[in-house]
């Protein structure tokens, strides 16, 4: 099972059936030769009810100590409306793909910040955050960890990402 604070160690974790994450998780940096990346494979649906974050701070001289996680989900990924922060690559093969959840009373939705990527046949952004601070309801920022320290099995995925080039007329 996943703990609340752990180092992934460059390993692949496999779950048969549905996986529900009910305890907040912080993925920590590796120390010395310990890798910070890891892949979690779910042969069912993934339900995220809490925040998932990376440990803050510098990793030192070894880039493979940088925490980097990927969730490869055979089913759907559902993010509870109470979740405000997610880190990692979330890949869904399910027909519903990835949903960000809604409370029904949309003016009470919390803003969601994702540091990583959401990949699926369908991604449904369902929140409507209402606040005076102009914060977007859902903000997804590719933080580069999947490129710099790819989780096991994602090394070749980076080759498929588009190259950004600046052309001067």
Secondary structure, DSSP 8 states (H G I E B T S, - for coil): ---SEE--TTEEEEEES-EEE-S-EEE----TT---EEEEEEES-EEE-S-EEE--S--TT-GGGS-EEEEEESS-EEE-TT--EEEEEEEE-SSS-EE----SSGGG---EEEEEEEEES-EE-------TT---SEEEE--SHHHHT--TT-TGGGGGS--------
